[in-house]
Amino acid sequence: AANKNVPAFLNKLYNMVCDPSTDSLIYWGEDGTSFLVQRQEEFAREVLPRFFKHNNFASFVRQLNMYGFRKVPHLLQGVLHPDGEPEKWEFMNDNFQRSQPDLLCLMTRKKGRDATGNGTDHAVTDSSTALGPALPGVGVASGAAALTTTPSLGSSLHPSVDLTHLIEEVAAIKRHQLTISADLKNIQKENRVLWEESTAVRQRYQRQQETIDKILRFLASVF
């Protein structure tokens, strides 16, 4: 049963991971401290709509980030698996564990920056006191005002963006592209070899056929 003190997203997520009917696409890790998702396109199409009324895997991952889940890096993340094994995404949170739904109430959703911008004000105040002697015609106050009008890098980013996750995803895509490029080159090389072998076989067949024709003509002239 759902715990009313736990956010709906976490209740649905816990039920989804525990549901035996979804084990082929999402399931607990061996020690029960993480869960794994495989065949993400099929997961987004078949499982997500049953629990979250949408089929957007990226949105699902963003929600996980907002509740403090960490993506467990894998050595072969983003690399093609020639043996057909699907790529797995593993996520964990210290308070999201198998057979311990009571821990869910300890999980909270990350909040964005305070709308009043107090953090920025403190940064500006510290910077203004470190400006040193005022330049002729320019007061420290005017320098602080100029700093205030310059947006900081942190304030220009959406609070829900996980830069580490984005960097990992970009790196995985690059590795994936390099692997595909290498596979294409190997396929081209193999096709070239097959074509050369096919040409050689045709030439041998033609020479053998010519030899047989000569033998037949010789036998016909003798008999």
C-alpha positions as a Markdown table, in Angstrom:
| # | Residue | x | y | z |
|---|---|---|---|---|
| 1 | Ala | 0.0 | 0.0 | 0.0 |
| 2 | Ala | 1.2 | 3.5 | -0.7 |
| 3 | Asn | 2.6 | 5.6 | 2.1 |
| 4 | Lys | 0.8 | 8.9 | 2.3 |
| 5 | Asn | 3.8 | 10.6 | 3.7 |
| 6 | Val | 5.9 | 9.6 | 0.7 |
| 7 | Pro | 5.8 | 11.5 | -2.6 |
| 8 | Ala | 3.7 | 9.8 | -5.3 |
| 9 | Phe | 6.7 | 9.4 | -7.6 |
| 10 | Leu | 8.7 | 7.4 | -5.0 |
| 11 | Asn | 5.7 | 5.2 | -4.2 |
| 12 | Lys | 5.1 | 4.4 | -7.8 |
| 13 | Leu | 8.8 | 3.9 | -8.5 |
| 14 | Tyr | 9.1 | 1.4 | -5.5 |
| 15 | Asn | 6.0 | -0.5 | -6.7 |
| 16 | Met | 7.3 | -0.6 | -10.3 |
| 17 | Val | 10.7 | -2.0 | -9.2 |
| 18 | Cys | 9.1 | -4.6 | -6.9 |
| 19 | Asp | 6.5 | -5.7 | -9.5 |
| 20 | Pro | 7.5 | -9.1 | -10.8 |
| 21 | Ser | 5.8 | -8.5 | -14.1 |
| 22 | Thr | 8.4 | -5.8 | -14.9 |
| 23 | Asp | 11.5 | -7.8 | -14.0 |
| 24 | Ser | 12.5 | -8.2 | -17.6 |
| 25 | Leu | 13.0 | -4.4 | -17.9 |
| 26 | Ile | 13.5 | -3.0 | -14.4 |
| 27 | Tyr | 14.6 | -4.9 | -11.3 |
| 28 | Trp | 16.5 | -4.8 | -8.0 |
| 29 | Gly | 20.3 | -5.2 | -8.0 |
| 30 | Glu | 21.8 | -8.3 | -6.4 |
| 31 | Asp | 22.2 | -6.7 | -2.9 |
| 32 | Gly | 18.9 | -4.7 | -3.1 |
| 33 | Thr | 20.6 | -1.3 | -2.7 |
| 34 | Ser | 20.1 | -0.3 | -6.4 |
| 35 | Phe | 17.8 | -1.0 | -9.3 |
| 36 | Leu | 18.6 | -1.5 | -13.0 |
| 37 | Val | 16.8 | -0.6 | -16.2 |
| 38 | Gln | 17.6 | -2.4 | -19.5 |
| 39 | Arg | 16.3 | -2.0 | -23.0 |
| 40 | Gln | 15.3 | 1.6 | -22.2 |
| 41 | Glu | 13.2 | 2.1 | -25.3 |
| 42 | Glu | 11.1 | -0.9 | -24.6 |
| 43 | Phe | 11.0 | 0.1 | -20.9 |
| 44 | Ala | 9.8 | 3.6 | -21.8 |
| 45 | Arg | 7.1 | 2.2 | -24.1 |
| 46 | Glu | 5.8 | -0.7 | -22.1 |
| 47 | Val | 6.4 | 0.0 | -18.4 |
| 48 | Leu | 6.5 | 3.8 | -17.8 |
| 49 | Pro | 2.9 | 4.5 | -19.0 |
| 50 | Arg | 1.6 | 1.9 | -16.6 |
| 51 | Phe | 2.9 | 3.8 | -13.6 |
| 52 | Phe | 3.6 | 7.4 | -14.7 |
| 53 | Lys | 1.2 | 8.1 | -17.6 |
| 54 | His | 4.0 | 9.0 | -19.9 |
| 55 | Asn | 6.7 | 7.2 | -22.0 |
| 56 | Asn | 9.6 | 9.7 | -21.7 |
| 57 | Phe | 12.7 | 8.0 | -20.4 |
| 58 | Ala | 14.7 | 11.3 | -20.2 |
| 59 | Ser | 11.9 | 12.8 | -18.0 |
| 60 | Phe | 12.0 | 9.7 | -15.8 |
| 61 | Val | 15.8 | 10.1 | -15.3 |
| 62 | Arg | 15.4 | 13.8 | -14.5 |
| 63 | Gln | 12.9 | 12.9 | -11.8 |
| 64 | Leu | 15.4 | 10.4 | -10.3 |
| 65 | Asn | 18.0 | 13.1 | -10.2 |
| 66 | Met | 15.6 | 15.4 | -8.4 |
| 67 | Tyr | 15.2 | 12.8 | -5.7 |
| 68 | Gly | 18.9 | 12.3 | -5.2 |
| 69 | Phe | 19.4 | 9.1 | -7.2 |
| 70 | Arg | 22.9 | 8.5 | -8.5 |
| 71 | Lys | 23.7 | 6.7 | -11.7 |
| 72 | Val | 26.2 | 3.9 | -11.1 |
| 73 | Pro | 28.9 | 4.0 | -13.8 |
| 74 | His | 29.6 | 0.8 | -15.7 |
| 75 | Leu | 32.8 | 0.0 | -17.5 |
| 76 | Leu | 31.0 | -0.7 | -20.8 |
| 77 | Gln | 28.4 | 2.0 | -20.5 |
| 78 | Gly | 27.5 | 3.3 | -24.0 |
| 79 | Val | 29.5 | 0.6 | -25.8 |
| 80 | Leu | 27.8 | -1.8 | -28.3 |
| 81 | His | 27.5 | -5.3 | -27.0 |
| 82 | Pro | 28.2 | -7.7 | -29.9 |
| 83 | Asp | 26.8 | -10.7 | -27.9 |
| 84 | Gly | 23.4 | -9.1 | -27.9 |
| 85 | Glu | 23.4 | -8.3 | -24.2 |
| 86 | Pro | 21.2 | -5.1 | -23.6 |
| 87 | Glu | 22.8 | -2.0 | -22.1 |
| 88 | Lys | 21.9 | -1.5 | -18.4 |
| 89 | Trp | 21.3 | 1.7 | -16.5 |
| 90 | Glu | 21.8 | 1.3 | -12.7 |
| 91 | Phe | 20.6 | 3.9 | -10.1 |
| 92 | Met | 20.9 | 4.0 | -6.4 |
| 93 | Asn | 19.9 | 6.0 | -3.4 |
| 94 | Asp | 20.9 | 5.2 | 0.2 |
| 95 | Asn | 17.2 | 5.4 | 1.2 |
| 96 | Phe | 15.8 | 3.4 | -1.7 |
| 97 | Gln | 16.3 | -0.3 | -0.8 |
| 98 | Arg | 14.6 | -3.6 | -1.3 |
| 99 | Ser | 12.2 | -4.7 | 1.5 |
| 100 | Gln | 12.7 | -1.3 | 3.3 |
| 101 | Pro | 9.8 | 0.9 | 2.1 |
| 102 | Asp | 9.9 | 2.7 | 5.4 |
| 103 | Leu | 13.1 | 4.5 | 4.3 |
| 104 | Leu | 11.2 | 6.3 | 1.5 |
| 105 | Cys | 9.9 | 9.0 | 3.9 |
| 106 | Leu | 13.6 | 10.1 | 4.3 |
| 107 | Met | 13.8 | 11.0 | 0.7 |
| 108 | Thr | 13.0 | 14.6 | -0.4 |
| 109 | Arg | 12.9 | 16.4 | -3.7 |
| 110 | Lys | 15.7 | 18.8 | -4.4 |
| 111 | Lys | 14.5 | 22.4 | -4.3 |
| 112 | Gly | 15.6 | 25.2 | -6.7 |
| 113 | Arg | 17.5 | 28.3 | -5.8 |
| 114 | Asp | 15.7 | 30.7 | -3.4 |
| 115 | Ala | 13.7 | 33.2 | -5.5 |
| 116 | Thr | 15.2 | 36.1 | -3.5 |
| 117 | Gly | 18.7 | 35.3 | -4.7 |
| 118 | Asn | 20.2 | 35.5 | -1.3 |
| 119 | Gly | 23.2 | 33.4 | -2.4 |
| 120 | Thr | 24.0 | 35.9 | -5.1 |
| 121 | Asp | 23.7 | 38.8 | -2.8 |
| 122 | His | 26.3 | 37.3 | -0.4 |
| 123 | Ala | 28.7 | 36.7 | -3.3 |
| 124 | Val | 28.4 | 40.3 | -4.4 |
| 125 | Thr | 28.9 | 41.6 | -0.9 |
| 126 | Asp | 32.1 | 39.6 | -0.5 |
| 127 | Ser | 33.4 | 40.7 | -3.9 |
| 128 | Ser | 32.7 | 44.4 | -3.2 |
| 129 | Thr | 34.7 | 44.3 | 0.0 |
| 130 | Ala | 37.6 | 42.8 | -1.8 |
| 131 | Leu | 37.8 | 45.4 | -4.6 |
| 132 | Gly | 40.5 | 47.4 | -2.8 |
| 133 | Pro | 40.9 | 51.2 | -3.1 |
| 134 | Ala | 38.4 | 52.9 | -5.3 |
| 135 | Leu | 39.6 | 54.0 | -8.7 |
| 136 | Pro | 39.3 | 57.7 | -9.4 |
| 137 | Gly | 35.8 | 58.6 | -10.3 |
| 138 | Val | 34.6 | 55.1 | -9.6 |
| 139 | Gly | 33.2 | 54.2 | -6.2 |
| 140 | Val | 33.1 | 50.8 | -4.6 |
| 141 | Ala | 29.3 | 50.9 | -4.5 |
| 142 | Ser | 29.2 | 51.4 | -8.3 |
| 143 | Gly | 31.5 | 48.5 | -8.8 |
| 144 | Ala | 29.3 | 46.3 | -6.7 |
| 145 | Ala | 26.3 | 47.5 | -8.7 |
| 146 | Ala | 28.0 | 46.5 | -11.9 |
| 147 | Leu | 28.7 | 43.0 | -10.4 |
| 148 | Thr | 25.0 | 42.7 | -9.4 |
| 149 | Thr | 23.9 | 43.2 | -13.0 |
| 150 | Thr | 26.2 | 40.4 | -14.2 |
| 151 | Pro | 24.5 | 37.0 | -13.9 |
| 152 | Ser | 26.6 | 34.3 | -12.4 |
| 153 | Leu | 27.2 | 31.0 | -14.1 |
| 154 | Gly | 25.3 | 29.1 | -11.5 |
| 155 | Ser | 22.2 | 31.3 | -11.7 |
| 156 | Ser | 22.0 | 30.8 | -15.5 |
| 157 | Leu | 21.6 | 27.1 | -15.2 |
| 158 | His | 18.3 | 25.4 | -14.5 |
| 159 | Pro | 18.3 | 24.0 | -11.0 |
| 160 | Ser | 17.2 | 20.6 | -12.1 |
| 161 | Val | 20.1 | 20.1 | -14.5 |
| 162 | Asp | 22.6 | 17.6 | -13.3 |
| 163 | Leu | 25.9 | 18.5 | -15.1 |
| 164 | Thr | 27.7 | 15.4 | -14.0 |
| 165 | His | 24.9 | 13.3 | -15.5 |
| 166 | Leu | 24.9 | 15.3 | -18.8 |
| 167 | Ile | 28.7 | 14.9 | -19.1 |
| 168 | Glu | 28.5 | 11.2 | -18.6 |
| 169 | Glu | 25.7 | 10.9 | -21.2 |
| 170 | Val | 27.7 | 13.0 | -23.8 |
| 171 | Ala | 30.8 | 10.8 | -23.1 |
| 172 | Ala | 28.7 | 7.6 | -23.5 |
| 173 | Ile | 27.3 | 8.9 | -26.8 |
| 174 | Lys | 30.7 | 9.7 | -28.1 |
| 175 | Arg | 32.0 | 6.3 | -27.2 |
| 176 | His | 28.9 | 4.8 | -28.8 |
| 177 | Gln | 29.6 | 6.7 | -32.0 |
| 178 | Leu | 33.3 | 5.7 | -32.1 |
| 179 | Thr | 32.2 | 2.0 | -31.7 |
| 180 | Ile | 29.7 | 2.3 | -34.5 |
| 181 | Ser | 32.3 | 4.0 | -36.7 |
| 182 | Ala | 34.8 | 1.2 | -36.0 |
| 183 | Asp | 32.1 | -1.5 | -36.7 |
| 184 | Leu | 31.3 | 0.2 | -40.1 |
| 185 | Lys | 34.9 | 0.2 | -41.1 |
| 186 | Asn | 35.2 | -3.5 | -40.2 |
| 187 | Ile | 32.1 | -4.2 | -42.3 |
| 188 | Gln | 33.5 | -2.3 | -45.2 |
| 189 | Lys | 36.8 | -4.2 | -45.0 |
| 190 | Glu | 35.0 | -7.6 | -44.7 |
| 191 | Asn | 32.8 | -6.7 | -47.7 |
| 192 | Arg | 35.9 | -5.8 | -49.7 |
| 193 | Val | 37.6 | -9.1 | -48.8 |
| 194 | Leu | 34.4 | -11.0 | -49.7 |
| 195 | Trp | 34.2 | -9.2 | -53.1 |
| 196 | Glu | 37.9 | -10.0 | -53.8 |
| 197 | Glu | 37.3 | -13.7 | -52.9 |
| 198 | Ser | 34.2 | -13.9 | -55.0 |
| 199 | Thr | 36.1 | -12.4 | -58.0 |
| 200 | Ala | 38.9 | -14.9 | -57.5 |
| 201 | Val | 36.4 | -17.8 | -57.3 |
| 202 | Arg | 34.8 | -16.7 | -60.6 |
| 203 | Gln | 38.2 | -16.5 | -62.3 |
| 204 | Arg | 39.2 | -20.0 | -61.1 |
| 205 | Tyr | 35.8 | -21.3 | -62.3 |
| 206 | Gln | 36.4 | -19.7 | -65.7 |
| 207 | Arg | 39.9 | -21.2 | -66.0 |
| 208 | Gln | 38.6 | -24.6 | -65.0 |
| 209 | Gln | 35.8 | -24.4 | -67.5 |
| 210 | Glu | 38.2 | -23.5 | -70.2 |
| 211 | Thr | 40.4 | -26.5 | -69.3 |
| 212 | Ile | 37.4 | -28.8 | -69.4 |
| 213 | Asp | 36.4 | -27.5 | -72.8 |
| 214 | Lys | 39.9 | -28.1 | -74.1 |
| 215 | Ile | 39.9 | -31.7 | -72.8 |
| 216 | Leu | 36.5 | -32.3 | -74.4 |
| 217 | Arg | 37.7 | -31.0 | -77.7 |
| 218 | Phe | 40.8 | -33.1 | -77.6 |
| 219 | Leu | 38.8 | -36.2 | -76.8 |
| 220 | Ala | 36.4 | -35.5 | -79.5 |
| 221 | Ser | 39.2 | -35.2 | -82.1 |
| 222 | Val | 40.8 | -38.5 | -80.9 |
| 223 | Phe | 37.6 | -40.5 | -81.0 |
